[in-house]
């Protein structure tokens, strides 16, 4: 469950930054490891996604504010 949450949080943060993600051959095996958790608890993906969103929000809240210049 922790790996699923961490992976989802990383995906959220990368997507928000606009960083491209290039799948590798070992990604399928890694995601396949989640299947046991999902088979045992079908709603686990929703729990993990919710915790991942909280983690991403927590990280955002700790970033220094970015000052923007007014465009004239």
Residue pairs with C-beta under 8 A, 6 or more apart in sequence:
1 37
1 44
1 47
1 48
3 33
3 34
4 34
4 37
4 44
4 45
4 48
5 48
5 51
5 52
5 55
6 52
6 55
7 30
7 52
8 48
8 49
8 52
9 51
9 52
9 53
9 55
9 56
9 59
11 21
11 52
12 52
12 53
12 56
13 56
13 59
14 21
16 56
37 44
38 44
38 45
41 47
